[in-house]
Amino acid sequence: MDVVSDAISAVRVGSPSSDRLSVDGDWHVRLPPYEGAGFHVVLRGTCRLLRDGDGAAVTLGPGDVVLLPHGSGHALMSAGDGCEVELLCGKYRLDRSRTHPLMAELPQVVHLPHRVGEHPELRAAIDLLARELDEQRPGGGLALPSLLDLLDLLLVYLVRAWMSRAHTGAWPAVLSDPVTTAALRALHADPAAPWTAEGLAAAAGVSRATLARRFTALVGRPPMAYLTWWRLTLAAARLRASDVPLATVARETGYGSPYALSHAFSREFGVTPGRYRALAAPPLPDARSGPAPDARFRDALPAPAPAVTSPSPG
């Protein structure tokens, strides 16, 4: 897997959910803070998004996508024109206890305005998801398992799209540096391998000193320290999501024995792997077994009412 995909999969828990919604008139709804990430796609019409604590609203037009990677509370409201608005809304549940620095660096709101020809993979995924969530289409129930996989892919595309547009931040710079990127790809491709500083430098095609200097300056920690952190992050994710034996987790994350993993894990997390697993919150019920959690969004919409007074943009 690549670094972006790994950064997401390490913190994602449960199954994502999405819903296709149509509203008109003067409407507004507030969505409370959420332990995860949410997104909205405007399929038709224009609306506004106002994040809790902000003084300015973001105007969203047809084809616009907005990602709230830190689960910020926010309000969606009509643009005041009374026209019908159709939205594709979704959520991902994330475990914030071990957030990859790439994910932590994302801004509170990522607005991706629609531009023809930009981010074709993202657009294709959105179009397919929007069509299949139309409840009138035959075979929609059978398509649901594939839609859950598509939702995971959509989050990857959204993060990639932000990184391609970001002009500041450490991780866009990290992944544009060929030496650091080569080392990260090697580590993420096989974190359980018996890596050494020399072996990693060889994989990146530079000297050990050069790799250490460039990697540390960009990532914020030396290569081998990052490897230890990533191995333990993977171990935590495995413990949280499964009941496989500790020996299996140790083998999968590059530790020679359960004792070695337990010692490193306890030093990093302050609890033993077994205790961590016991304390880990269970994932949300699988979306295949019931209605999507976002269905409550539709219920929260008030009946048409006088125009909502809200802070004006800018």
Residue pairs with C-beta under 8 A, 6 or more apart in sequence:
1 9
1 188
1 189
2 185
2 188
3 102
3 175
3 181
3 184
3 185
3 188
4 102
4 156
4 159
4 160
4 163
4 175
5 156
6 100
6 188
7 100
7 102
7 103
7 159
8 100
8 103
8 152
8 155
8 156
8 159
9 237
10 98
10 100
10 233
10 234
10 237
11 94
11 95
11 96
11 98
11 99
11 100
11 103
11 237
12 92
12 93
12 94
12 95
12 152
12 155
13 93
13 94
13 95
13 240
13 241
13 281
13 283
13 284
14 93
14 283
14 284
14 285
14 286
15 148
15 283
15 284
15 286
15 287
15 288
16 90
16 91
16 92
16 93
16 148
16 151
16 152
16 155
16 287
17 90
17 91
17 151
17 287
17 292
17 293
17 294
18 88
18 89
18 90
18 91
18 129
18 133
18 147
18 151
18 292
18 294
19 88
19 89
19 90
19 133
19 292
19 294
19 295
19 297
19 298
20 43
20 86
20 87
20 88
20 89
20 130
20 133
20 134
20 135
21 86
21 87
21 88
21 89
21 297
21 298
21 301
22 84
22 85
22 86
22 87
23 78
23 84
23 85
23 87
23 301
24 82
24 83
24 84
24 85
24 304
25 78
25 82
25 304
25 305
26 78
26 80
26 82
26 304
26 305
26 306
26 307
26 308
27 77
27 78
27 301
27 302
27 304
27 305
27 308
28 75
28 76
28 77
28 78
28 302
28 308
28 310
29 75
29 76
29 77
29 297
29 300
29 301
29 302
30 73
30 74
30 75
30 300
31 38
31 73
31 74
31 75
31 76
31 297
31 300
32 73
33 52
33 71
33 72
33 73
34 71
34 73
34 91
35 71
35 93
35 94
35 96
36 71
36 91
36 92
36 93
36 94
37 67
37 68
37 69
37 70
37 71
37 91
37 92
37 94
37 155
38 67
38 68
38 71
38 89
38 90
38 91
38 92
39 65
39 66
39 67
39 68
39 89
39 90
39 91
39 154
39 155
39 158
40 49
40 60
40 65
40 66
40 76
40 87
40 88
40 89
41 63
41 64
41 65
41 87
41 88
41 89
41 126
41 130
42 60
42 61
42 62
42 63
42 64
42 65
42 85
42 86
42 87
43 62
43 63
43 86
43 87
43 88
43 130
44 62
44 84
44 85
44 86
45 62
45 79
45 83
45 84
45 85
45 86
46 59
46 60
46 61
46 62
46 79
46 81
46 83
46 85
47 59
47 60
47 76
47 77
47 78
47 79
47 85
47 87
48 57
48 58
48 59
48 60
48 76
48 77
48 78
48 79
48 310
48 313
49 57
49 58
49 60
49 66
49 74
49 75
49 76
49 109
50 56
50 57
50 58
50 74
50 75
50 77
50 310
50 311
51 58
51 68
51 72
51 73
51 74
51 108
51 109
52 72
52 73
52 74
52 75
55 311
56 311
56 313
56 314
57 77
57 310
57 311
57 312
57 313
58 66
58 109
58 111
58 313
59 79
59 313
60 66
60 111
61 113
61 114
62 114
63 113
63 114
63 123
64 111
64 112
64 113
64 114
65 111
65 112
65 114
65 122
65 126
65 158
65 161
66 109
66 110
66 111
66 112
67 106
67 109
67 110
67 112
67 155
67 158
67 159
67 162
68 74
68 108
68 109
68 110
69 103
69 106
69 107
69 108
69 110
69 159
70 106
70 108
71 94
72 108
72 109
74 109
75 310
76 87
77 308
77 310
78 85
78 307
78 308
79 85
80 307
88 126
88 129
88 130
88 133
89 294
89 297
90 151
90 154
90 294
91 293
91 294
92 151
92 152
92 155
93 283
93 284
94 103
95 237
95 240
95 281
97 236
98 233
98 236
98 237
100 233
101 170
101 171
101 219
101 220
102 159
102 171
102 174
103 159
105 169
105 170
105 171
106 159
106 162
110 158
110 162
112 119
112 122
112 158
112 161
112 162
112 165
119 157
119 160
119 161
119 164
121 157
122 154
122 157
122 158
122 160
122 161
125 150
125 153
125 154
125 157
126 154
128 150
129 147
129 150
129 151
129 154
131 137
132 140
132 143
132 147
133 140
133 147
134 140
144 287
144 288
145 288
148 287
148 288
163 171
163 172
163 175
166 172
170 218
170 219
170 220
173 218
174 180
174 181
174 184
174 218
174 219
175 181
175 184
177 214
177 218
179 204
179 205
179 206
179 210
179 211
179 214
179 215
180 204
180 214
180 215
180 218
180 219
182 203
182 204
182 205
183 200
183 201
183 203
183 204
183 211
183 215
183 223
184 219
186 195
186 200
186 203
186 204
187 195
187 200
187 223
187 226
187 227
187 230
188 230
191 227
191 230
191 231
191 234
191 253
191 254
192 231
192 251
192 252
192 253
192 254
193 254
194 254
195 224
195 227
195 254
197 208
197 211
197 212
197 223
197 224
198 208
200 211
200 223
200 224
200 227
201 207
201 208
201 210
201 211
201 212
204 211
206 214
211 223
212 222
212 223
215 222
215 223
215 226
216 222
216 223
219 226
221 229
227 254
228 264
229 268
231 253
231 254
231 255
231 264
232 253
232 264
232 265
232 268
232 269
234 252
234 253
235 249
235 250
235 252
235 253
235 255
235 261
235 265
235 273
236 265
236 269
236 276
238 244
238 249
238 252
238 253
239 249
239 273
239 276
239 277
239 280
240 276
240 277
240 280
241 283
243 277
245 258
246 258
246 261
246 262
246 273
246 274
247 257
247 258
249 258
249 261
249 273
250 256
250 257
250 258
250 260
250 261
253 261
255 261
255 264
261 273
262 272
262 273
265 272
265 273
265 276
266 272
266 273
269 276
271 279
284 293
287 293
